[in-house]
Amino acid sequence: RDLKEPDCSDPGLVSSAGIPPASTVAGKEMVEHLSKLRLQAVDRTRAYFLKVMKQLRRPKTHVRMIQSHALLKYEYLVDFLLVASPTIHAEIRDVYVESMSKTLYTLFRTYHKQLLLLDMRLATRVDLIAVEEAALRDAFSTKVNMRKRGDAFVLGDRAKVLDGAITAETGGDAATALTSSPINAHLALMSGDKYSYEMIFRSIMSHLIDSATNEYVFARQFFKEYGQDDCWHSIFGKTLSLVLEQLENYLFNCHDAIAILLMIKLTHYYKRMVKARRIDKVMEPFLDRVTNLFWPRLKMVMDAHLRSIRGANPKKVGAGDIHAHLVSRRYAEFTCSILLILNRGRKATGES
């Protein structure tokens, strides 16, 4: 209770003559000293938080460590600022939002740039079901290059990208199923590893959802904001837009239908994950936009395959021999891959 309140009725704060302490000579002197102490406390608290938040912008900073050991440890000081100096409280909030927004944006921009160096690009615009045999020949040979026969049509080990997703689908822990083993870009670049883009997509989304969960919980615990206009959207707005832009730019030249189907499947499980973590209110609209990027591109790629079959020239797609024709093989492998992706996990759940 403020000592200056004239209706102070607390027996411990009322003088024997019934006069509020702040109205006495000694009280007036103490109020002045208390006001100075409060200003000093506000100033020192502001300086401390600004110093800590400056560290958030440094490269290779362990953000969660700073949040838990240097910020949440003194969350009561934020409550103090909200009462003692709302202006300083707003300043601290704005500095944190700006710092974390820039840090996350830089981290995901750099991470995606590094991961793109690991992309093996399994399919190009000429990787169609019905393709002329001449397109499969080497430049200095008349023989067909066998390595060009089915790279973009066979699922093979690429289905492993869904490992963990099936665990969530069959009743496992949906909150953690797809966050295991993201790509370590630095080690992968040193060892020269290559990955299909759905693995890159999985790594980016795993880190993104982990970061979104952490900030969602931290912002509410630290700033005590639970409304629609909390600072989470200000922190993650630019980063989410960046991820959407990066994905859209990649899909513009993506001709790998299997990769797109796998990413659609992954996005479906990510929706379950954010719901299990109770952050679907802020992340589900973003995941809906991600899904809306996939379907139009998948239709364009599938239409290209259909056009290649309808417009195929029997004289140019290669003569038949004792083996299955290349077009038949590609069609069978592609169809089988699609069915395997769509039915992934259904057997375990008892679906037909």
C-alpha positions in Angstrom: 0.0 0.0 0.0 1.2 3.5 -0.9 2.1 5.5 2.3 0.6 8.6 0.7 -2.9 7.2 0.7 -5.0 9.3 3.1 -7.5 6.4 3.8 -4.7 4.1 4.9 -6.4 2.0 7.6 -3.7 -0.6 8.2 -3.2 -0.5 12.0 0.5 -1.1 11.5 0.7 2.0 9.3 -1.4 4.5 11.3 0.1 6.7 14.0 -1.4 6.9 17.5 -3.1 10.2 16.6 -4.8 8.6 13.6 -2.6 10.4 11.1 -1.3 8.4 8.1 2.5 8.0 8.3 3.1 9.9 5.1 1.5 12.9 6.6 3.8 13.2 9.6 7.1 15.1 9.5 9.1 11.9 9.7 6.9 10.3 7.2 7.3 13.0 4.6 11.1 12.8 5.0 11.0 9.0 4.5 8.8 9.2 1.5 11.4 11.3 -0.2 14.1 8.8 0.6 11.9 5.9 -0.5 11.2 7.6 -3.8 15.0 8.1 -4.4 15.6 4.4 -3.5 12.9 3.4 -5.9 14.4 5.4 -8.7 17.8 3.9 -8.0 16.3 0.4 -8.1 14.6 1.1 -11.4 17.8 2.5 -12.8 19.9 -0.5 -11.7 17.2 -3.0 -12.9 17.0 -1.2 -16.3 20.8 -1.3 -16.7 21.0 -5.0 -15.8 18.3 -6.1 -18.2 19.7 -4.0 -21.1 23.1 -5.5 -20.5 21.8 -9.0 -20.5 19.6 -8.4 -23.6 22.6 -7.0 -25.4 24.2 -10.5 -25.1 21.3 -12.0 -27.0 22.5 -10.3 -30.2 26.0 -11.8 -30.0 26.8 -14.6 -32.4 26.8 -18.2 -31.1 25.0 -17.1 -27.9 23.2 -19.8 -25.9 19.8 -18.0 -25.8 18.1 -20.5 -23.6 20.8 -20.4 -21.0 20.6 -16.6 -20.8 16.8 -16.7 -20.6 16.8 -19.2 -17.7 19.8 -18.1 -15.7 19.9 -14.3 -16.3 16.3 -13.3 -17.1 13.7 -15.7 -15.6 15.8 -15.8 -12.4 14.9 -12.2 -11.9 11.4 -12.2 -13.3 10.1 -10.5 -10.1 12.0 -7.4 -11.2 9.9 -7.2 -14.3 6.8 -7.1 -12.1 8.5 -4.4 -10.0 9.1 -2.3 -13.1 5.5 -2.7 -14.3 4.4 -1.0 -11.0 7.3 1.4 -10.3 7.9 2.6 -13.9 5.7 1.4 -16.7 7.7 3.4 -19.2 10.9 1.5 -18.3 9.0 -1.8 -18.4 7.8 -1.0 -21.9 11.4 -0.1 -22.9 12.7 -3.4 -21.6 10.0 -5.3 -23.4 10.7 -3.5 -26.7 14.4 -4.1 -26.4 13.9 -7.8 -25.8 11.5 -8.1 -28.7 13.8 -6.3 -31.1 16.9 -8.3 -29.9 15.2 -11.8 -30.2 13.6 -10.9 -33.5 16.9 -10.0 -35.0 18.7 -13.0 -33.4 16.1 -15.6 -34.6 15.9 -14.0 -38.1 19.7 -14.2 -38.5 20.0 -17.7 -37.1 17.4 -19.2 -39.5 18.6 -17.3 -42.5 22.2 -18.6 -41.9 21.0 -22.1 -41.1 18.9 -22.4 -44.3 21.8 -21.0 -46.3 24.1 -23.6 -45.0 21.6 -26.4 -45.5 21.1 -25.5 -49.1 24.7 -26.4 -49.7 23.8 -29.9 -48.6 20.9 -30.3 -51.0 21.4 -33.1 -53.5 18.6 -32.0 -56.0 17.3 -35.4 -57.0 14.9 -34.1 -59.7 15.1 -31.5 -62.5 12.5 -30.3 -65.0 13.5 -33.0 -67.4 13.0 -35.8 -64.9 9.6 -36.9 -66.2 7.9 -40.3 -66.4 8.0 -40.3 -70.2 11.3 -38.9 -71.4 13.1 -39.2 -74.6 15.9 -41.7 -74.5 18.4 -39.1 -75.9 18.0 -37.1 -72.7 19.3 -40.1 -70.7 22.5 -40.6 -72.8 25.9 -39.2 -71.8 27.3 -36.3 -73.8 30.1 -38.4 -75.2 28.5 -41.8 -75.4 25.6 -43.6 -77.1 24.8 -45.6 -74.0 22.1 -44.8 -71.6 23.3 -43.5 -68.2 21.7 -45.8 -65.7 22.2 -43.3 -62.9 19.6 -41.1 -64.7 16.9 -43.8 -64.8 15.1 -43.5 -61.5 16.6 -41.1 -59.0 13.4 -39.0 -58.6 10.9 -41.9 -58.8 12.1 -44.4 -56.1 11.2 -43.7 -52.5 13.8 -46.0 -51.0 15.4 -44.7 -47.8 13.8 -41.3 -48.2 10.8 -42.6 -46.2 13.1 -42.5 -43.1 12.4 -38.8 -42.9 9.0 -39.8 -41.4 10.5 -41.9 -38.7 9.1 -40.6 -35.4 6.1 -39.2 -37.2 4.6 -42.6 -37.3 5.2 -42.9 -33.5 3.1 -39.8 -33.0 0.4 -41.1 -35.4 0.2 -44.4 -33.5 -0.3 -42.8 -30.1 3.3 -41.9 -29.2 4.5 -38.5 -27.8 3.4 -36.1 -30.5 5.1 -33.3 -28.7 8.6 -34.6 -29.3 8.3 -37.2 -32.1 9.7 -35.2 -35.0 12.3 -33.1 -33.2 15.0 -35.7 -33.0 18.3 -35.6 -34.9 18.1 -32.4 -37.0 21.0 -31.8 -39.4 24.1 -30.3 -37.9 25.1 -28.1 -40.8 28.6 -27.4 -39.7 29.5 -31.1 -39.3 27.7 -32.1 -42.5 29.6 -29.5 -44.5 32.9 -30.7 -43.1 32.1 -34.4 -44.0 30.6 -33.6 -47.4 27.2 -35.2 -46.7 24.2 -34.6 -48.9 20.5 -34.7 -48.1 17.3 -34.6 -50.0 15.3 -31.4 -49.4 12.6 -33.1 -47.2 15.4 -33.8 -44.7 16.4 -30.1 -44.8 12.8 -29.1 -44.4 12.4 -31.4 -41.4 15.5 -29.9 -39.7 14.4 -26.3 -40.2 10.9 -27.0 -39.0 12.2 -28.9 -35.9 14.3 -26.0 -34.9 11.6 -23.5 -35.7 8.9 -25.3 -33.6 11.4 -25.8 -30.7 12.2 -22.1 -30.7 8.6 -21.1 -31.1 7.7 -23.3 -28.1 10.5 -21.8 -26.0 9.6 -18.2 -26.7 5.9 -18.9 -26.3 6.5 -20.2 -22.7 9.2 -17.6 -21.9 7.2 -14.5 -23.0 4.3 -15.5 -20.9 6.3 -16.3 -17.8 8.6 -13.3 -18.0 6.3 -10.5 -19.2 3.0 -12.0 -17.9 1.3 -11.5 -21.2 -1.5 -13.9 -22.2 -3.6 -11.9 -24.7 -3.8 -11.8 -28.4 -1.3 -8.9 -28.7 1.5 -10.4 -26.7 5.1 -10.0 -27.8 5.4 -13.5 -29.4 4.1 -12.4 -32.7 6.4 -9.4 -32.7 9.4 -11.7 -32.0 8.6 -14.4 -34.6 6.8 -12.4 -37.3 9.9 -11.8 -39.4 11.3 -15.3 -38.9 8.1 -17.0 -40.0 7.9 -14.7 -43.1 11.5 -15.6 -43.8 10.9 -19.4 -43.6 7.9 -19.0 -45.9 9.8 -17.0 -48.4 12.7 -19.5 -48.4 10.3 -22.4 -48.9 8.4 -20.6 -51.7 11.7 -19.8 -53.5 12.8 -23.4 -53.4 9.4 -24.8 -54.5 9.5 -22.5 -57.5 12.2 -24.7 -59.0 11.3 -27.9 -57.3 10.3 -30.8 -59.6 10.5 -33.6 -57.0 6.9 -34.8 -56.3 8.1 -37.3 -53.7 9.8 -34.6 -51.7 6.7 -32.5 -51.8 4.5 -35.3 -50.7 6.9 -36.2 -47.8 6.9 -32.5 -46.7 3.1 -32.4 -46.8 3.1 -35.5 -44.6 5.6 -33.9 -42.2 3.5 -30.7 -42.0 0.5 -32.8 -41.1 2.4 -34.2 -38.1 3.8 -30.8 -37.2 0.2 -29.6 -36.8 -0.4 -32.4 -34.3 2.8 -31.5 -32.5 2.0 -27.8 -32.0 -1.4 -28.8 -30.8 0.2 -31.2 -28.3 2.5 -28.4 -27.1 -0.5 -26.0 -26.9 1.0 -23.5 -29.2 -1.4 -24.2 -32.1 -3.0 -20.8 -31.6 0.2 -19.1 -32.9 1.7 -21.8 -35.1 -1.2 -23.5 -36.9 -1.9 -20.5 -39.2 1.7 -20.6 -40.2 1.6 -24.3 -40.9 -1.6 -23.8 -43.0 0.3 -21.3 -45.2 3.1 -23.9 -45.5 0.6 -26.5 -46.7 -0.9 -24.0 -49.1 2.5 -23.6 -50.8 2.8 -27.4 -51.3 -0.4 -28.3 -53.0 -0.3 -26.0 -56.0 3.3 -26.9 -56.7 2.5 -30.6 -56.4 -0.3 -30.2 -59.0 2.1 -28.5 -61.4 4.7 -31.3 -61.1 2.0 -34.0 -61.5 0.5 -32.2 -64.5 4.0 -32.1 -66.1 4.2 -35.9 -65.7 0.8 -36.4 -67.2 1.7 -34.2 -70.2 4.9 -36.2 -70.7 2.9 -39.4 -70.9 0.2 -38.0 -73.2 2.7 -36.4 -75.5 5.2 -39.2 -75.6 6.6 -40.2 -79.0 6.9 -44.0 -79.1 9.9 -43.7 -81.5 11.8 -41.5 -79.1 11.2 -43.0 -75.7 13.3 -46.1 -76.6 12.7 -49.5 -78.1 11.5 -52.4 -76.0 13.7 -55.3 -75.0 13.5 -58.3 -72.6 13.4 -55.8 -69.6 10.6 -53.6 -68.6 10.4 -50.4 -70.6 11.9 -47.4 -68.9 8.6 -45.5 -68.9 6.8 -48.5 -67.4 9.4 -48.8 -64.7 9.3 -45.1 -63.8 5.5 -45.2 -63.7 5.4 -48.3 -61.5 8.1 -46.9 -59.2 6.5 -43.5 -58.9 3.0 -45.0 -58.2 4.5 -47.3 -55.6 6.3 -44.5 -53.9 3.2 -42.4 -53.7 1.1 -45.2 -52.3 3.8 -46.0 -49.7 3.9 -42.3 -48.6 0.1 -42.0 -48.4 -0.3 -45.3 -46.5 2.6 -44.7 -44.2 1.5 -45.5 -40.7 -2.0 -46.8 -41.6 -1.2 -50.4 -41.0 0.0 -49.6 -37.5 -3.2 -47.8 -36.7 -5.4 -50.5 -38.1 -6.7 -48.4 -41.0 -7.4 -50.1 -44.3 
